[in-house]
Structures are given as structure tokens and as C-alpha cells.
Amino acid sequence: MKLKAQDLSKSLSEKQYESKWIALKQGSTKVIAYGSSPKKVIEEARGKGEKNPVLTKVPKDYGTYIL
């Protein structure tokens, strides 16, 4: 599978996601679940039908954060 670069700047700058884990729909920047526990976020994303969510933690200060 070829991976494409994704611009996550909008997702990472949302105040509601600050210092939380987010699950993204595979191949997109759509946030499908978020929370303070990676396990719960993955379970919620899978409950919404996403078999392989992409998981990342949103930093408190997005500034110069590089994934």
C-alpha cells in the first residue's frame, strides 16, 4: 500500500483535541474518535466501523510539532 502525506494541521490545532489521543479514518484526515486513553479511542473507532484507525496524540502546543 502506498502512503500519501496528509495535512493534519487543522486536526492538531482543534482545542477540543489538545493533549488527547485521536483516531483518524485510514487514508484521510477525518477524526472519528478522541479521548485520553489510546485503548478507548481505538475501541470507539472500531465501534464506528473503522477496522484500522490511525492513532496519534495531539500535543498541547502544536507550534513546531513534527510527526
C-alpha positions as CSV (number, residue, x, y, z in Angstrom):
1,M,0.0,0.0,0.0
2,K,1.4,3.4,-1.0
3,L,1.1,6.0,1.7
4,K,0.2,9.6,1.0
5,A,1.2,12.6,3.0
6,Q,-1.7,14.1,5.0
7,D,-2.0,17.7,6.3
8,L,-3.1,17.3,9.9
9,S,-2.7,20.9,10.9
10,K,-6.5,21.5,11.2
11,S,-7.0,18.4,13.4
12,L,-4.0,19.1,15.5
13,S,-5.0,22.7,16.1
14,E,-8.5,22.0,17.4
15,K,-8.7,22.9,21.1
16,Q,-11.1,20.0,21.9
17,Y,-8.3,17.5,20.9
18,E,-5.5,19.3,22.8
19,S,-3.4,16.7,24.8
20,K,-5.7,13.9,23.7
21,W,-5.4,10.8,21.5
22,I,-7.3,11.0,18.2
23,A,-8.2,8.2,15.8
24,L,-8.3,9.1,12.1
25,K,-10.1,7.3,9.3
26,Q,-7.5,5.5,7.4
27,G,-6.3,7.4,4.3
28,S,-7.9,10.7,5.4
29,T,-7.7,13.5,8.0
30,K,-11.2,12.8,9.4
31,V,-11.2,12.4,13.2
32,I,-13.5,9.6,14.1
33,A,-12.8,9.3,17.8
34,Y,-10.8,11.1,20.5
35,G,-10.1,10.8,24.2
36,S,-7.4,10.5,26.9
37,S,-6.8,6.7,26.6
38,P,-5.5,5.2,23.3
39,K,-7.2,1.9,24.1
40,K,-10.7,3.6,24.5
41,V,-10.1,5.7,21.3
42,I,-9.3,2.6,19.3
43,E,-12.3,0.7,20.6
44,E,-14.6,3.7,19.8
45,A,-13.2,4.0,16.3
46,R,-13.6,0.3,15.7
47,G,-17.1,0.5,17.0
48,K,-17.8,3.1,14.3
49,G,-16.7,0.6,11.7
50,E,-13.0,1.6,11.1
51,K,-11.0,-1.6,11.3
52,N,-7.6,0.0,11.2
53,P,-7.7,3.5,12.6
54,V,-4.7,5.7,12.5
55,L,-3.8,6.8,16.1
56,T,-1.8,9.9,17.2
57,K,-1.6,12.1,20.2
58,V,-2.3,15.8,19.8
59,P,0.3,18.0,21.5
60,K,-0.8,20.8,23.8
61,D,1.1,23.3,21.7
62,Y,1.1,22.5,18.1
63,G,3.7,25.1,17.2
64,T,6.6,23.2,15.6
65,Y,5.5,19.6,16.3
66,I,6.6,17.2,13.6
67,L,5.0,13.7,13.2
